[in-house]
Amino acid sequence: MSEGNRLRNILLYYLLSSIRELGISLPLLFRRVTETARKDIEYISKTFFEGNLQQASLEQIFQDLAGMLQKEGLAEKIEIKMGDTHMEMKVYNCRYLDMAKRGKEKGEEGCPICLVSIAASLAATLTKGISFNSVEYSSDVNKNICDLRINFMKEE
């Protein structure tokens, strides 16, 4: 990882940690970021998915997201497994592992908030009848693997 990426990641770690220390709920911030990005979905769809993002099934959206994250260099490899009300991602060599390493050095779980899972939670909200519920993530910094679980609800 280049020095510029490491510096950016450490600064991002401090920013997110400071937000948490101010008493702002990171899960609430996570949900708000997803809602804000959803309002700009046409731009995201056009810029990163050739305008086809909202026309696919939920599983196809997640597959397209994994491809885009790899293409953008955010991860070396991403494996996806779909469930009825969740999606699991195994992310290899995430670009943000510096944040997880620093968090673990300070006795934390890892990243203060997983930036890859923000993108995945946004993807979950793009299919009609689906709404974002929660996210769980963990990282093994020795193996350079992050496990994410995006939980969503199917609206009736």
Residue pairs with C-beta under 8 A, 6 or more apart in sequence:
1 95
1 97
1 98
5 95
5 98
6 98
9 95
9 96
9 97
9 98
9 99
10 98
10 99
10 102
12 96
12 99
12 115
13 98
13 99
13 102
13 103
13 111
13 112
16 26
16 99
16 111
16 112
16 113
17 103
17 112
19 26
19 29
19 112
20 26
20 112
26 112
26 113
27 134
27 135
29 113
30 113
30 117
30 118
30 121
30 135
31 132
33 118
34 118
34 121
34 122
34 125
34 132
37 44
37 118
37 122
38 122
38 125
38 126
41 53
41 54
41 122
41 126
44 53
44 122
45 51
45 52
45 53
45 54
48 68
48 72
49 64
49 68
52 64
53 61
53 64
53 126
54 126
56 64
57 127
58 82
58 87
58 123
58 124
58 126
58 127
58 130
59 80
59 82
61 123
61 126
61 127
62 80
62 82
62 87
62 89
62 120
62 123
63 80
65 119
65 120
65 123
66 78
66 80
66 89
69 75
69 78
69 91
69 116
69 119
70 76
70 77
70 78
73 95
74 94
74 95
74 96
74 115
74 116
75 91
75 92
75 93
75 94
75 95
75 116
76 92
76 93
77 91
77 92
77 93
78 89
78 90
78 91
78 92
79 89
79 90
80 87
80 88
80 89
81 87
81 88
81 90
82 88
84 154
85 133
85 151
85 152
85 153
85 154
86 149
86 150
86 151
86 152
87 120
87 124
87 149
87 150
87 152
88 147
88 148
88 149
88 150
89 116
89 117
89 120
89 146
89 147
89 148
89 149
89 150
90 145
90 146
90 147
90 148
91 116
91 145
91 146
91 147
91 148
92 144
92 145
93 144
94 100
94 116
94 139
94 144
94 146
96 111
96 114
96 115
96 116
97 139
97 141
97 144
97 146
99 110
99 111
99 112
100 110
100 111
100 139
100 141
100 146
101 141
103 109
103 110
103 111
103 112
104 110
104 139
104 141
109 138
110 137
110 138
110 139
110 141
110 146
111 137
111 139
114 135
114 137
114 146
114 148
116 146
116 148
117 135
117 137
117 148
117 150
120 135
120 148
120 150
121 132
121 135
121 150
122 132
124 130
124 131
124 132
124 150
124 152
125 131
125 132
125 152
129 154
129 155
129 156
130 152
130 153
130 154
130 155
131 152
131 153
131 155
132 150
132 152
133 151
133 152
133 153
134 151
135 148
135 149
135 150
135 151
136 148
136 149
136 151
137 146
137 147
137 148
137 149
138 146
138 147
139 145
139 146
139 147
140 146
